[in-house]
Amino acid sequence: MDISVVIPLFNEVESLPELTSWIARVMDEHRFSYEIILVDDGSYDGSWEVVCELHEQNPAIRGIKFRRNYGKSAALNTGFEATKGDVVITMDADLQDSPDEIPELYRRIKEEQYDLISGWKAKRYDPPSKTIPTKLFNAATRKMSGIDNLHDFNCGLKAYRKAVVKNIEVYGEMHRYIPVIAKWAGFTKIGEQVVEHRARKYGKTKFGMSRFINGFLDLLSIFFVGKFGKRPMHFFGSMGVLSFFVGLVMAIWIVTEKLIHIAHNERYRDATDNPLFYIALVAIIVGSQLFLTGFVAELVARSSSDRNKYQIEETV
C-alpha cells in the first residue's frame, strides 16, 4: 500500500464527509493505493456514526473509537500502530490542512529519501494570542533539539517513512514534538514543506491556553528523557558532585580561615555566624541528594524492560 492517512478527531462531525471525499479524490487522481484511518478520540457529537457510514461507502476508510477522550498523542500513536502504507500522512480533521499537499509530501519521502517532512503554515489564519506563543515555542524547540530547519514543529500535516511511525512512541502530549522524538530515535533526515493553512470551516478549536504551559513542560521532559533516559546518573551524578564539591570547598575555606585566626591569636567568629557556612551546608546536602537520586534512577533504568532496546536500521 502506498499511503496511510491518519486523522485524529474530536467532535468534527461536520467536516468528516468533506475531508474524506477530498482525500479520496486526490488519491484516485494520482492512482495511489491508500487507507484513511479515522481515530475518534471520544467524540460525543455523532462523529463515530459518520465514520461508520463513511466506511460502508468506502472500505478504504477505517475507524478506531476511544471509549473516552485521551488526547491527540494517544490517537496518533494508536493510528500509527494500525497503518499499513509505505508513507504515513497525518492531518487534522478540521479542514485546515489541505489534502492537495499529499502527492508532493509522498514524492519527497519516496524520491528524496526523507524520514519525516513537517508542514510549515507560513501564512496562518489564527489570532496573535495563538501565533505569538507558537513562535516562541518553536524557537525554544529549535534551540534545544538542534533541528534548525523547522519553523513549525506542531503542524498537524506531516509525512513519515513507515519505519519512523513503527519505531517511535507518542504519549502524554508529545504530539507537538514528534520531529524531536524521531530525531532521538535516530531518524535524522527531517525536512520541511510550506503548506496551505485554511481557515476553520466548522466548529471551534479544541485547544486552550493551557497547551502552552503543558507544551513547555513536555519539551523539558522529552529533552531530558531523550538525552539521559538510559544514563540518568550522568545528569544527576554530575550535578550532585559539582554541588557537593562547591559546598566542600566553602566549608574548608571557613575552617581554614578560622584556624589561621586562632594560630595568629586574632579575633575570629564562629563558623555558624558566617552566612557562607549555611550556603556550604545546603550545597553539600543538595549534592548528596542529587547523587543519590541519580543512583536510584540508574537502578530503575537498569531494571527497565527496554534498557537494551535500540533502533536497528537494517541487517544483512
C-alpha positions in Angstrom: 0.0 0.0 0.0 1.3 3.5 -0.9 -0.2 5.8 1.7 -1.9 5.6 5.0 -3.6 8.8 6.2 -4.1 9.1 10.0 -6.6 11.6 11.2 -7.3 12.1 14.9 -10.6 13.7 15.5 -12.8 15.0 18.4 -16.3 16.4 17.7 -15.7 17.1 14.0 -18.9 15.6 12.6 -19.5 18.4 10.0 -16.1 18.2 8.4 -15.6 14.4 8.0 -17.6 13.7 4.8 -16.0 16.6 3.0 -12.5 15.8 4.2 -12.6 12.1 3.4 -14.2 12.8 0.0 -11.4 15.3 -0.8 -8.7 12.8 0.2 -10.2 10.0 -1.9 -10.4 12.3 -4.9 -6.7 13.2 -4.6 -5.7 9.6 -4.2 -7.7 8.4 -7.2 -6.3 11.2 -9.4 -2.8 10.1 -8.6 -3.6 6.4 -8.6 -2.3 5.8 -5.1 -3.3 2.7 -3.1 -4.4 4.1 0.2 -6.2 3.8 3.5 -7.7 6.5 5.7 -7.6 5.8 9.5 -10.0 8.0 11.5 -9.3 7.8 15.2 -12.2 9.1 17.2 -10.9 10.5 20.4 -14.1 10.1 22.5 -16.4 12.3 20.4 -20.0 12.8 21.6 -21.4 14.8 18.7 -22.2 11.8 16.4 -18.8 11.7 14.7 -18.5 7.9 15.1 -21.8 7.3 13.4 -20.5 9.3 10.4 -17.2 7.3 10.5 -19.2 4.1 10.2 -21.3 5.5 7.3 -18.1 6.6 5.5 -16.6 3.1 6.0 -19.7 1.5 4.4 -19.4 3.8 1.4 -15.6 3.4 1.0 -13.9 0.4 2.5 -10.5 2.2 2.4 -11.8 4.3 5.3 -11.2 2.7 8.6 -12.2 3.8 12.1 -10.9 3.5 15.6 -13.0 4.7 18.5 -11.7 5.5 22.0 -14.1 5.0 24.9 -13.2 8.4 26.2 -11.1 11.4 25.3 -7.4 10.5 25.7 -5.8 13.3 23.7 -4.2 13.8 20.3 -1.0 11.9 21.2 -2.9 8.8 22.1 -4.9 9.0 18.9 -1.8 9.4 16.7 0.1 6.6 18.4 -2.9 4.2 18.0 -3.3 5.3 14.4 0.4 4.7 13.7 0.1 1.1 15.1 -2.7 0.4 12.6 -1.0 1.8 9.5 0.0 -0.4 6.5 1.2 2.1 4.0 4.8 2.8 3.0 4.3 6.5 3.6 2.1 7.8 6.5 0.4 11.2 6.3 -1.1 12.8 9.4 -3.5 15.7 9.2 -6.2 17.4 11.4 -9.9 16.7 10.9 -10.9 20.4 10.9 -10.3 21.0 7.1 -7.5 23.5 8.0 -5.0 21.1 6.3 -5.3 20.6 2.5 -5.2 17.0 1.1 -3.8 18.6 -2.1 -0.4 18.6 -0.3 -0.3 14.8 -0.1 1.2 14.0 -3.5 4.2 16.3 -3.0 4.8 15.0 0.5 4.7 11.5 -0.8 7.1 12.3 -3.6 9.6 13.8 -1.2 9.5 10.9 1.2 10.0 8.3 -1.7 12.3 10.2 -4.0 14.3 12.4 -1.7 14.5 9.7 1.0 13.4 11.9 3.9 12.4 10.2 7.1 9.9 12.9 8.0 8.5 16.0 6.3 6.8 18.6 8.6 4.4 21.1 7.2 5.0 24.8 7.8 2.0 27.1 7.7 3.9 30.2 6.7 0.6 32.2 6.4 -1.8 31.4 9.3 -5.4 32.3 9.9 -5.0 32.3 13.7 -5.2 35.2 16.2 -2.0 36.7 17.6 -2.8 35.1 21.0 -2.0 31.8 19.3 0.6 32.7 16.8 3.0 34.6 19.1 3.3 31.9 21.8 3.7 29.3 19.0 6.6 31.2 17.5 8.3 31.4 20.9 7.8 27.6 21.5 9.1 26.8 18.0 12.2 28.9 18.6 12.8 27.2 22.0 12.4 23.8 20.5 14.8 24.5 17.6 17.4 25.6 20.2 17.0 22.7 22.5 16.6 20.0 19.8 19.1 21.1 17.3 16.6 20.8 14.5 17.3 24.2 13.0 15.4 23.8 9.7 11.9 23.5 11.1 9.7 26.6 11.6 6.6 24.8 12.9 7.0 21.6 15.0 3.3 21.4 15.8 1.8 21.4 12.3 -0.7 18.6 12.1 0.2 17.9 8.4 3.2 15.7 8.3 4.6 12.8 6.2 6.6 9.9 7.6 8.5 7.0 6.3 6.8 3.8 7.6 9.8 2.9 9.7 9.5 6.1 11.7 6.0 5.6 12.9 6.7 2.0 13.7 9.7 2.8 15.9 8.5 5.8 17.9 6.1 6.2 20.8 3.9 9.3 21.1 2.4 9.7 24.6 1.2 12.3 27.0 1.0 15.5 24.9 4.2 14.8 22.9 2.5 15.1 19.5 3.9 18.6 19.4 7.4 17.3 19.3 7.2 14.3 17.0 10.2 15.5 15.0 12.2 15.7 18.2 11.1 12.2 19.2 12.0 10.9 15.7 15.5 12.5 15.9 16.2 10.9 19.3 15.2 7.6 17.7 17.8 8.0 15.1 15.7 9.4 12.2 17.7 12.5 11.4 16.8 13.3 7.8 14.0 15.7 8.6 12.7 18.2 6.1 10.0 20.9 5.9 7.4 21.9 3.3 5.4 25.1 3.1 1.7 24.1 3.2 -1.6 25.9 2.9 -3.4 26.9 6.1 -7.1 27.2 5.7 -9.5 29.0 8.0 -11.6 26.7 10.1 -14.9 26.0 8.3 -16.8 24.1 11.0 -16.9 24.1 14.8 -14.3 25.7 17.0 -10.8 24.9 18.2 -10.3 22.3 20.9 -7.1 23.7 22.3 -6.9 26.3 25.1 -4.1 28.4 26.6 -3.1 25.6 28.9 -1.4 23.8 26.0 1.4 26.4 26.0 2.3 25.6 29.7 2.0 21.8 29.0 4.0 22.2 25.8 6.9 23.8 27.7 6.9 21.1 30.3 6.7 18.4 27.6 9.7 19.9 25.9 11.8 19.8 29.0 10.6 16.2 29.6 11.4 15.0 26.1 14.8 16.7 26.1 15.8 15.1 29.4 14.5 11.6 28.6 16.0 11.6 25.1 19.4 12.7 26.3 19.7 11.0 29.7 16.9 8.4 29.7 19.4 5.4 29.6 22.0 7.1 31.7 20.4 9.3 34.4 23.5 9.1 36.7 25.4 11.2 34.1 23.0 14.1 34.8 22.1 13.8 38.5 25.5 12.5 39.4 27.5 15.3 37.7 25.2 17.9 39.2 25.4 16.3 42.6 29.2 16.0 42.6 29.5 19.6 41.4 27.2 20.9 44.2 28.9 18.8 46.8 32.4 19.9 45.7 31.4 23.6 45.8 30.0 23.2 49.3 33.0 21.3 50.5 35.4 23.9 49.2 33.3 26.6 51.1 33.4 24.5 54.3 37.2 24.0 54.1 37.7 27.7 53.4 35.6 28.6 56.6 37.5 26.1 58.8 40.9 27.1 57.4 40.2 30.8 57.9 39.2 30.2 61.5 42.4 28.1 62.2 44.6 30.8 60.7 43.0 33.4 63.0 43.5 31.1 66.0 47.1 30.5 65.1 47.8 34.2 65.0 45.8 34.9 68.2 43.5 37.1 66.2 39.8 37.6 66.8 37.6 35.3 64.9 33.9 34.5 64.7 32.2 31.1 65.0 31.6 29.2 61.8 27.8 29.3 62.5 27.9 33.1 62.5 29.2 33.1 58.9 26.4 33.1 56.3 28.8 31.2 53.9 28.6 28.2 56.3 24.9 27.7 55.6 25.3 28.1 51.9 28.1 25.4 52.1 25.8 23.2 54.2 22.9 23.4 51.7 25.2 22.8 48.8 26.6 19.6 50.4 23.1 18.3 51.3 21.7 19.1 47.8 24.8 17.5 46.2 24.3 14.3 48.2 20.6 14.2 47.4 21.2 14.7 43.7 23.9 11.9 43.7 21.5 9.5 45.5 18.7 10.5 43.1 21.0 9.6 40.2 21.9 6.3 41.8 18.3 5.3 42.3 17.4 6.4 38.8 20.2 4.3 37.4 18.9 1.3 39.3 15.4 1.9 37.8 16.8 2.3 34.3 18.8 -0.9 34.6 15.7 -2.7 35.7 13.6 -1.4 32.7 12.5 -4.0 30.2 13.7 -1.8 27.3 17.1 -0.9 28.7 18.8 -2.7 25.8 16.3 -1.7 23.2 18.0 0.2 20.3 16.9 1.4 16.9 18.3 -1.0 14.2 18.1 0.3 10.7 18.8 -3.0 8.9 20.8 -6.2 9.0 22.4 -8.5 6.4 
